[in-house]
Amino acid sequence: MASDSHPRLTRLANSVLQPGFAGTTAPDWVRRRIADGLASVVLFGRNIESPEQVAALTAALRAENPDLIVAIDEEAGDVTRIGARTGASWPGNLALGAIDDPDLTEQVARDIGRQLRAIGVSLDFAPSADVNSNAMNPVIGVRSFGASTDVVARQTAAWIRGLQSVGVAACAKHFPGHGDTDVDSHHGLPRFTADADEIARTALPPFAAAMDAGVRAVMTAHMLVPAHDDEMPATLSGPIINGLLREKLGFTGLVVTDGIEMGAVTGPYGITGATVRAVAAGVDAVCVGGESAEESTTVDLADALVRAVLDGTLPEERLTEAAARVGEFATWSAALARQADPDADASDIGLVAARRAVRVHRSGNGAELPLTADPHVVELSPTMSLAVDGATPWGVGEPLRALRPGTTSVRISESELTGQDDLLDRLALTPANGRDLIVVVRDAARHPWMSQALQGLVRRRPDALVVEMGVPAGEQVGAVHVMTYGATRVSGIAVAEVLAGAS
């Protein structure tokens, strides 16, 4: 290995990597790497069983380095790590944006921060500062505070203030704004085709607001932005990282990549090539481990960085600068955690926010709320982006059954509908004979199969109640159309309370 005979370069290379790992205890290889300069780790849902277990895990890791950066991707909405097994206890960004109460958003973020700090997390890869101006966006959607630049900017700032007030560092993402794209960067390379003036007017203000609110970390987007660089994705682009983020916006903090194993950058360059290009372009920390959690990946990336310095591809001073920024951030974030005072125990503010986000539209077709009898619930389930843990519980059937035990429910996916023309009759319509029918969807306008199934059900049952748990777009179908702006656990509880008259 190139790193064996260059221990100083190896420590520098280790320090800019942010690997994930498998298991719920601290692996020996991670401990060894921390002793050899690794300054950060990232937790995923696979590392989490209980708060007590995660706290023990992070304490064991920090026994090797008290200032170790422990990061997590906890957006507290549809993208949740600590709620991956149970569903998030907070409604998520789109719901907060729909309410647009910065004080409430700060309270929610403080509650999130209290829970993260209690388990030893020092950096949260949140909030999403993306303006979701494209309703067909397959990877941002409800992760954004909305389609309005002004709303996203003030909500981003409030979220950061709340999180950092209790000792957890925030990270604004995905620079320079992933909201106006139609490709999921886990699989391909999105393009943000706006001109520079439009980007400055619509996409950048939330990041400027984040900086004004004290954010010290920004995550890059794996997408092409031809107005600023028509060759390299933002994560690998000097003109975007140095020219736009650092020089134009004046950001002096930590620049971290989105998961470097994602297809948008590994497709053309491979994981080692993308890593070297990212650091050379101005990135300070490389997040890796969503799907690449093996020690061998971390070894390969460190070796690639050392070789790049030795062959002149990566200037040594650039690697040294990146490592220094990581060290500065680690010192600052550790002090932030020590100095902050979580002012209260965890509260039910997440459910309070979820309740405030629910919107009800009645078309006058005869359905009434609250329900007077036990309904049949049909949940149309899409394939989720890799950003979302597909096993995270969601929906209306279970929380409604807790209030009305006679509720029945079924969940149907696109693959189950394919080639089975009578499936909706058998599983949706027949069980709802003589009963209220509730149809639950997520981003129906973005999924043709779901939109078609929904339209068919409402055509045959015009008295159906429809619950949209994704981004509302298009016609509000159904005798009653309810919007939750997210599919988290508390969003399901909040809408169930409305349906059952328990709110």
PADREN-848476 format. One record per residue (C-alpha): x, y, z. Coordinates in nm, 2 decimals. Layout:
R, east, north, up
R, X, Y, Z
...
This chain:
R, east, north, up
R, 0.00, 0.00, 0.00
R, 0.12, 0.35, -0.08
R, 0.04, 0.47, 0.27
R, 0.27, 0.21, 0.45
R, 0.59, 0.41, 0.38
R, 0.44, 0.76, 0.42
R, 0.29, 0.78, 0.77
R, 0.25, 1.16, 0.78
R, 0.06, 1.16, 0.45
R, -0.14, 0.87, 0.57
R, -0.25, 1.06, 0.88
R, -0.35, 1.36, 0.66
R, -0.54, 1.13, 0.43
R, -0.72, 0.95, 0.71
R, -0.82, 1.28, 0.87
R, -1.02, 1.40, 0.56
R, -1.22, 1.08, 0.54
R, -1.56, 1.03, 0.71
R, -1.63, 0.66, 0.69
R, -1.94, 0.46, 0.79
R, -1.91, 0.11, 0.93
R, -2.13, -0.19, 1.00
R, -2.24, -0.30, 1.34
R, -2.37, -0.15, 1.67
R, -2.03, -0.16, 1.85
R, -1.70, 0.01, 1.77
R, -1.51, -0.21, 1.52
R, -1.14, -0.27, 1.58
R, -1.05, -0.13, 1.24
R, -1.22, 0.20, 1.31
R, -1.04, 0.23, 1.65
R, -0.71, 0.16, 1.47
R, -0.78, 0.43, 1.21
R, -0.87, 0.68, 1.47
R, -0.53, 0.62, 1.63
R, -0.38, 0.68, 1.29
R, -0.55, 1.01, 1.23
R, -0.91, 0.94, 1.14
R, -1.10, 1.24, 1.26
R, -1.46, 1.16, 1.17
R, -1.71, 0.88, 1.15
R, -2.07, 0.87, 1.02
R, -2.35, 0.67, 1.18
R, -2.63, 0.51, 0.97
R, -2.95, 0.33, 1.07
R, -2.76, 0.00, 1.07
R, -2.56, 0.13, 1.37
R, -2.86, 0.22, 1.58
R, -3.06, -0.01, 1.81
R, -3.14, 0.22, 2.11
R, -3.02, 0.55, 2.25
R, -2.82, 0.37, 2.53
R, -2.65, 0.15, 2.27
R, -2.55, 0.45, 2.05
R, -2.43, 0.65, 2.34
R, -2.20, 0.36, 2.44
R, -2.08, 0.32, 2.08
R, -1.99, 0.69, 2.05
R, -1.82, 0.69, 2.39
R, -1.61, 0.40, 2.29
R, -1.50, 0.58, 1.98
R, -1.42, 0.90, 2.16
R, -1.21, 0.70, 2.40
R, -0.96, 0.70, 2.11
R, -1.01, 1.08, 2.04
R, -1.22, 1.30, 2.26
R, -1.27, 1.55, 1.97
R, -1.38, 1.29, 1.72
R, -1.65, 1.42, 1.48
R, -1.95, 1.18, 1.50
R, -2.18, 1.27, 1.21
R, -2.53, 1.15, 1.12
R, -2.78, 1.21, 0.84
R, -3.07, 1.30, 1.07
R, -3.31, 1.53, 0.87
R, -3.58, 1.42, 1.12
R, -3.83, 1.38, 0.84
R, -3.86, 1.10, 0.58
R, -3.47, 1.08, 0.60
R, -3.41, 0.96, 0.95
R, -3.14, 0.74, 1.11
R, -3.24, 0.75, 1.48
R, -3.60, 0.68, 1.37
R, -3.52, 0.43, 1.10
R, -3.69, 0.15, 1.29
R, -3.98, 0.34, 1.44
R, -4.04, 0.64, 1.21
R, -3.93, 0.99, 1.29
R, -4.06, 1.18, 1.59
R, -4.07, 1.51, 1.39
R, -4.26, 1.59, 1.07
R, -3.97, 1.70, 0.85
R, -3.88, 2.01, 0.65
R, -4.18, 2.04, 0.41
R, -4.42, 2.03, 0.70
R, -4.22, 2.30, 0.88
R, -4.21, 2.51, 0.57
R, -4.59, 2.48, 0.52
R, -4.64, 2.61, 0.87
R, -4.36, 2.87, 0.82
R, -4.32, 2.96, 1.19
R, -3.94, 3.01, 1.26
R, -4.00, 2.99, 1.63
R, -4.16, 2.64, 1.60
R, -3.88, 2.53, 1.37
R, -3.62, 2.63, 1.62
R, -3.81, 2.43, 1.89
R, -3.82, 2.13, 1.67
R, -3.45, 2.15, 1.58
R, -3.36, 2.20, 1.95
R, -3.55, 1.88, 2.03
R, -3.36, 1.70, 1.76
R, -3.03, 1.84, 1.88
R, -3.10, 1.73, 2.24
R, -3.16, 1.38, 2.13
R, -2.85, 1.37, 1.90
R, -2.62, 1.52, 2.17
R, -2.74, 1.27, 2.42
R, -2.62, 0.98, 2.20
R, -2.29, 1.15, 2.13
R, -2.35, 1.30, 1.78
R, -2.16, 1.62, 1.71
R, -2.24, 1.69, 1.34
R, -2.58, 1.65, 1.18
R, -2.59, 1.65, 0.80
R, -2.90, 1.87, 0.80
R, -3.09, 2.08, 0.71
R, -3.16, 2.06, 0.34
R, -3.13, 2.41, 0.22
R, -3.25, 2.31, -0.13
R, -3.54, 2.50, -0.28
R, -3.76, 2.23, -0.43
R, -3.88, 2.43, -0.73
R, -3.93, 2.11, -0.93
R, -4.22, 1.90, -0.80
R, -4.09, 1.60, -1.00
R, -3.76, 1.60, -0.81
R, -3.70, 1.24, -0.72
R, -3.45, 1.29, -0.43
R, -3.53, 1.61, -0.25
R, -3.91, 1.66, -0.23
R, -4.04, 1.67, 0.13
R, -3.67, 1.70, 0.25
R, -3.69, 2.07, 0.14
R, -3.87, 2.34, 0.33
R, -4.06, 2.42, 0.01
R, -4.06, 2.59, -0.34
R, -4.02, 2.94, -0.21
R, -3.67, 3.08, -0.17
R, -3.77, 3.31, 0.11
R, -3.94, 3.04, 0.31
R, -3.65, 2.80, 0.26
R, -3.40, 3.07, 0.37
R, -3.57, 3.17, 0.69
R, -3.66, 2.81, 0.78
R, -3.30, 2.69, 0.71
R, -3.17, 2.97, 0.94
R, -3.41, 2.88, 1.22
R, -3.33, 2.51, 1.20
R, -2.96, 2.58, 1.23
R, -3.00, 2.82, 1.52
R, -3.21, 2.56, 1.70
R, -2.98, 2.27, 1.65
R, -2.66, 2.45, 1.73
R, -2.81, 2.61, 2.04
R, -2.80, 2.27, 2.21
R, -2.45, 2.17, 2.10
R, -2.48, 1.99, 1.77
R, -2.33, 2.13, 1.46
R, -2.55, 2.17, 1.15
R, -2.46, 2.12, 0.79
R, -2.64, 2.31, 0.51
R, -2.69, 2.09, 0.20
R, -2.67, 2.03, -0.10
R, -2.47, 2.32, -0.24
R, -2.54, 2.50, -0.47
R, -2.90, 2.37, -0.45
R, -3.04, 2.04, -0.56
R, -3.41, 2.14, -0.58
R, -3.45, 2.20, -0.95
R, -3.34, 1.86, -1.07
R, -3.51, 1.55, -1.20
R, -3.24, 1.28, -1.16
R, -3.15, 1.11, -0.83
R, -2.78, 1.15, -0.78
R, -2.75, 0.81, -0.62
R, -2.80, 0.67, -0.97
R, -2.71, 0.93, -1.23
R, -2.58, 1.28, -1.28
R, -2.84, 1.56, -1.24
R, -2.81, 1.89, -1.42
R, -2.90, 2.23, -1.28
R, -2.95, 2.42, -1.60
R, -3.04, 2.77, -1.46
R, -2.81, 3.06, -1.55
R, -2.59, 3.22, -1.30
R, -2.83, 3.51, -1.22
R, -3.12, 3.27, -1.16
R, -2.90, 3.05, -0.93
R, -2.79, 3.35, -0.74
R, -3.15, 3.47, -0.70
R, -3.33, 3.14, -0.63
R, -3.09, 2.88, -0.50
R, -2.81, 3.05, -0.31
R, -3.00, 3.27, -0.06
R, -3.08, 2.98, 0.18
R, -2.70, 2.90, 0.20
R, -2.63, 3.26, 0.27
R, -2.89, 3.26, 0.54
R, -2.73, 2.94, 0.68
R, -2.40, 3.12, 0.70
R, -2.56, 3.42, 0.87
R, -2.71, 3.18, 1.12
R, -2.37, 3.04, 1.21
R, -2.34, 2.72, 1.01
R, -1.98, 2.59, 0.99
R, -2.03, 2.30, 0.75
R, -2.17, 2.28, 0.39
R, -2.23, 1.97, 0.19
R, -2.18, 1.97, -0.18
R, -2.42, 1.83, -0.44
R, -2.33, 1.56, -0.69
R, -2.48, 1.75, -0.99
R, -2.36, 1.94, -1.29
R, -2.41, 2.32, -1.29
R, -2.31, 2.44, -1.64
R, -2.35, 2.80, -1.55
R, -2.05, 2.77, -1.32
R, -1.87, 2.45, -1.45
R, -1.98, 2.27, -1.76
R, -1.75, 1.97, -1.70
R, -1.73, 1.87, -1.33
R, -2.01, 1.80, -1.08
R, -2.02, 2.05, -0.80
R, -1.85, 1.81, -0.56
R, -1.55, 1.79, -0.79
R, -1.56, 2.15, -0.91
R, -1.30, 2.41, -0.81
R, -1.50, 2.70, -0.97
R, -1.81, 2.60, -0.76
R, -1.63, 2.52, -0.43
R, -1.37, 2.79, -0.43
R, -1.52, 3.04, -0.67
R, -1.88, 3.03, -0.58
R, -1.89, 2.90, -0.22
R, -1.58, 3.04, -0.07
R, -1.51, 3.36, -0.27
R, -1.85, 3.48, -0.37
R, -2.04, 3.37, -0.05
R, -1.74, 3.40, 0.18
R, -1.77, 3.06, 0.34
R, -1.46, 2.97, 0.55
R, -1.58, 2.65, 0.72
R, -1.58, 2.28, 0.65
R, -1.68, 2.16, 0.30
R, -1.80, 1.80, 0.30
R, -1.91, 1.58, 0.02
R, -2.24, 1.40, -0.02
R, -2.18, 1.02, -0.01
R, -1.89, 0.98, -0.24
R, -2.00, 0.63, -0.34
R, -2.31, 0.77, -0.51
R, -2.34, 0.69, -0.88
R, -2.33, 1.05, -1.01
R, -1.96, 1.07, -0.93
R, -1.84, 0.71, -0.91
R, -2.00, 0.63, -1.25
R, -1.75, 0.84, -1.44
R, -1.45, 0.85, -1.20
R, -1.48, 0.55, -0.96
R, -1.48, 0.60, -0.59
R, -1.11, 0.66, -0.56
R, -1.10, 0.90, -0.86
R, -1.40, 1.09, -0.72
R, -1.24, 1.12, -0.38
R, -0.91, 1.26, -0.52
R, -1.08, 1.50, -0.75
R, -1.31, 1.62, -0.47
R, -1.02, 1.70, -0.23
R, -0.82, 1.86, -0.52
R, -1.12, 2.08, -0.60
R, -1.15, 2.22, -0.25
R, -1.35, 1.97, -0.04
R, -1.22, 1.92, 0.31
R, -1.40, 1.60, 0.42
R, -1.52, 1.30, 0.22
R, -1.83, 1.13, 0.34
R, -1.83, 0.76, 0.26
R, -2.01, 0.45, 0.39
R, -2.38, 0.46, 0.29
R, -2.32, 0.15, 0.08
R, -1.94, 0.11, 0.13
R, -1.90, 0.03, 0.49
R, -1.59, -0.20, 0.47
R, -1.25, -0.12, 0.61
R, -1.11, -0.19, 0.26
R, -1.29, 0.11, 0.12
R, -1.13, 0.34, 0.37
R, -0.79, 0.19, 0.31
R, -0.83, 0.23, -0.07
R, -0.94, 0.59, -0.04
R, -0.65, 0.68, 0.20
R, -0.41, 0.50, -0.03
R, -0.55, 0.69, -0.34
R, -0.50, 1.03, -0.16
R, -0.14, 0.94, -0.07
R, -0.06, 0.83, -0.42
R, -0.22, 1.14, -0.56
R, 0.01, 1.36, -0.35
R, 0.31, 1.15, -0.45
R, 0.24, 1.17, -0.82
R, 0.14, 1.54, -0.81
R, -0.23, 1.50, -0.89
R, -0.32, 1.64, -0.55
R, -0.10, 1.92, -0.41
R, 0.03, 1.83, -0.06
R, -0.06, 2.18, 0.06
R, -0.43, 2.12, -0.05
R, -0.45, 1.80, 0.16
R, -0.28, 1.97, 0.45
R, -0.53, 2.26, 0.42
R, -0.82, 2.02, 0.42
R, -0.69, 1.83, 0.72
R, -0.64, 2.16, 0.91
R, -1.01, 2.26, 0.84
R, -1.13, 1.92, 0.97
R, -0.92, 1.97, 1.28
R, -1.05, 2.33, 1.33
R, -1.41, 2.20, 1.29
R, -1.35, 1.91, 1.53
R, -1.22, 2.15, 1.80
R, -1.51, 2.40, 1.74
R, -1.78, 2.13, 1.74
R, -1.64, 1.97, 2.06
R, -1.65, 2.30, 2.23
R, -2.00, 2.37, 2.10
R, -2.12, 2.05, 2.27
R, -1.94, 2.12, 2.60
R, -2.07, 2.48, 2.62
R, -2.43, 2.43, 2.52
R, -2.70, 2.37, 2.78
R, -2.99, 2.15, 2.66
R, -3.26, 2.34, 2.84
R, -3.53, 2.07, 2.88
R, -3.61, 1.71, 2.84
R, -3.74, 1.57, 2.51
R, -4.09, 1.70, 2.44
R, -4.38, 1.62, 2.21
R, -4.30, 1.93, 1.99
R, -4.26, 1.70, 1.69
R, -4.62, 1.59, 1.71
R, -4.73, 1.94, 1.78
R, -4.57, 2.05, 1.46
R, -4.71, 1.76, 1.26
R, -5.06, 1.85, 1.38
R, -5.01, 2.21, 1.27
R, -4.90, 2.10, 0.93
R, -5.21, 1.90, 0.83
R, -5.43, 2.07, 0.57
R, -5.78, 1.95, 0.48
R, -5.96, 2.03, 0.16
R, -6.33, 1.93, 0.11
R, -6.48, 1.90, -0.23
R, -6.84, 1.87, -0.11
R, -6.89, 1.52, -0.24
R, -7.05, 1.39, 0.08
R, -6.77, 1.27, 0.29
R, -6.76, 1.40, 0.64
R, -6.49, 1.43, 0.91
R, -6.45, 1.29, 1.16
R, -6.53, 0.94, 1.04
R, -6.83, 0.78, 1.19
R, -6.73, 0.42, 1.13
R, -6.41, 0.21, 1.09
R, -6.26, 0.27, 0.75
R, -6.06, 0.06, 0.50
R, -5.72, 0.22, 0.42
R, -5.53, 0.16, 0.10
R, -5.17, 0.28, 0.10
R, -5.00, 0.31, -0.24
R, -4.63, 0.26, -0.17
R, -4.36, 0.39, -0.40
R, -4.00, 0.28, -0.43
R, -3.80, 0.53, -0.22
R, -3.48, 0.70, -0.30
R, -3.17, 0.55, -0.14
R, -3.16, 0.86, 0.08
R, -3.46, 0.72, 0.26
R, -3.44, 0.39, 0.46
R, -3.70, 0.19, 0.28
R, -3.78, -0.01, 0.59
R, -3.88, 0.30, 0.79
R, -4.24, 0.27, 0.91
R, -4.49, 0.51, 0.76
R, -4.86, 0.54, 0.67
R, -5.20, 0.60, 0.81
R, -5.34, 0.25, 0.87
R, -5.15, 0.17, 1.19
R, -5.20, 0.50, 1.37
R, -5.57, 0.50, 1.27
R, -5.61, 0.15, 1.40
R, -5.48, 0.26, 1.73
R, -5.77, 0.51, 1.75
R, -6.03, 0.29, 1.57
R, -5.94, -0.08, 1.62
R, -6.18, -0.19, 1.35
R, -5.98, -0.02, 1.08
R, -5.85, -0.25, 0.81
R, -5.56, -0.16, 0.57
R, -5.36, -0.29, 0.28
R, -5.03, -0.16, 0.12
R, -4.99, -0.20, -0.25
R, -4.67, -0.14, -0.46
R, -4.63, -0.08, -0.84
R, -4.48, -0.43, -0.89
R, -4.79, -0.59, -0.72
R, -5.02, -0.40, -0.95
R, -4.84, -0.49, -1.27
R, -5.03, -0.75, -1.46
R, -5.31, -0.79, -1.20
R, -5.60, -0.58, -1.33
R, -5.83, -0.70, -1.06
R, -5.59, -0.63, -0.76
R, -5.75, -0.30, -0.67
R, -6.09, -0.46, -0.68
R, -5.99, -0.74, -0.45
R, -5.77, -0.55, -0.21
R, -5.91, -0.19, -0.22
R, -6.27, -0.17, -0.33
R, -6.43, -0.49, -0.22
R, -6.31, -0.46, 0.15
R, -6.44, -0.10, 0.15
R, -6.80, -0.19, 0.05
R, -7.03, -0.01, 0.29
R, -6.73, 0.16, 0.46
R, -6.53, 0.47, 0.42
R, -6.24, 0.43, 0.18
R, -5.91, 0.61, 0.26
R, -5.64, 0.62, -0.01
R, -5.29, 0.72, 0.10
R, -5.03, 0.82, -0.15
R, -4.67, 0.96, -0.14
R, -4.58, 1.20, -0.43
R, -4.87, 1.08, -0.64
R, -4.80, 1.33, -0.92
R, -4.45, 1.20, -0.96
R, -4.55, 0.83, -1.00
R, -4.77, 0.77, -1.31
R, -4.88, 0.42, -1.18
R, -4.98, 0.57, -0.84
R, -5.16, 0.86, -1.00
R, -5.35, 0.62, -1.23
R, -5.44, 0.39, -0.95
R, -5.56, 0.68, -0.74
R, -5.77, 0.83, -1.02
R, -5.93, 0.49, -1.08
R, -6.02, 0.44, -0.72
R, -6.17, 0.79, -0.68
R, -6.36, 0.75, -1.01
R, -6.53, 0.44, -0.87
R, -6.55, 0.58, -0.51
R, -6.60, 0.96, -0.54
R, -6.66, 0.97, -0.17
R, -6.31, 0.85, -0.10
R, -6.08, 1.04, 0.13
R, -5.73, 1.09, 0.00
R, -5.42, 1.15, 0.21
R, -5.11, 1.29, 0.03
R, -4.80, 1.23, 0.25
R, -4.56, 1.36, -0.01
R, -4.53, 1.68, -0.21
R, -4.88, 1.80, -0.30
R, -4.89, 1.87, -0.68
R, -5.17, 1.87, -0.93
R, -5.54, 1.82, -0.87
R, -5.66, 1.77, -0.51
R, -5.88, 1.46, -0.58
R, -6.12, 1.29, -0.34
R, -6.42, 1.40, -0.15
R, -6.18, 1.50, 0.13
R, -5.81, 1.56, 0.04
R, -5.57, 1.58, 0.33
R, -5.21, 1.69, 0.30
R, -4.95, 1.61, 0.57
R, -4.63, 1.73, 0.39
R, -4.44, 1.42, 0.50
R, -4.48, 1.06, 0.59
R, -4.31, 1.04, 0.92
R, -4.45, 0.85, 1.22
R, -4.59, 1.17, 1.38
R, -4.74, 1.29, 1.05
R, -4.93, 0.96, 1.04
R, -5.05, 1.01, 1.39
R, -5.16, 1.37, 1.32
R, -5.37, 1.28, 1.02
R, -5.52, 0.98, 1.20
R, -5.63, 1.21, 1.47
R, -5.80, 1.44, 1.22
R, -5.97, 1.14, 1.05
R, -6.09, 0.99, 1.38
R, -6.18, 1.32, 1.55
R, -5.92, 1.27, 1.82
R, -5.72, 1.59, 1.77
